[in-house]
Amino acid sequence: MATAIRAIPTLYGETARTFESEATLTEQNPGTEDYRHEAQVVADYLKTCTAL
């Protein structure tokens, strides 16, 4: 018999507090990563790919 999987995981205790504090920090200080170079590398690869 299969075990039901909960659709929304629930965090409790210290795990929940850690998650909440890290989420708050991330909201206040969003990343400044620039992925344009990586995107260009992927685009160039896809242009040369013969499978497409």
C-alpha positions as CSV (number, residue, x, y, z in Angstrom):
1,M,0.0,0.0,0.0
2,A,1.4,3.4,-1.0
3,T,2.0,6.2,1.6
4,A,0.3,9.5,0.8
5,I,2.6,12.4,0.1
6,R,1.7,15.7,1.6
7,A,1.3,18.4,-1.0
8,I,2.8,21.2,1.2
9,P,5.7,20.3,3.5
10,T,5.5,21.8,7.0
11,L,8.5,22.9,8.9
12,Y,8.6,22.9,12.7
13,G,11.0,24.1,15.4
14,E,14.5,25.2,14.7
15,T,14.3,24.2,11.1
16,A,11.3,26.5,10.6
17,R,13.0,29.4,12.4
18,T,16.2,29.0,10.3
19,F,14.2,28.9,7.1
20,E,12.2,32.0,8.0
21,S,15.3,34.0,8.9
22,E,17.1,33.0,5.7
23,A,14.1,33.8,3.6
24,T,13.8,37.2,5.2
25,L,17.5,38.0,4.6
26,T,17.1,36.9,1.0
27,E,14.0,39.1,0.5
28,Q,15.9,42.1,2.0
29,N,19.1,41.5,0.0
30,P,18.2,40.0,-3.4
31,G,21.0,38.5,-5.3
32,T,22.9,40.6,-7.8
33,E,24.1,37.7,-10.0
34,D,24.3,38.4,-13.7
35,Y,23.6,35.3,-15.7
36,R,23.8,37.0,-19.2
37,H,27.2,35.4,-20.0
38,E,26.0,31.9,-19.1
39,A,22.8,32.4,-21.1
40,Q,24.9,33.5,-24.1
41,V,27.1,30.4,-23.8
42,V,24.0,28.2,-23.8
43,A,22.5,30.1,-26.8
44,D,25.7,29.7,-28.8
45,Y,25.8,26.0,-28.0
46,L,22.2,25.5,-29.1
47,K,22.9,27.3,-32.4
48,T,25.7,24.9,-33.2
49,C,23.8,21.8,-31.9
50,T,22.7,19.6,-34.9
51,A,20.0,17.8,-32.9
52,L,17.6,20.8,-33.0
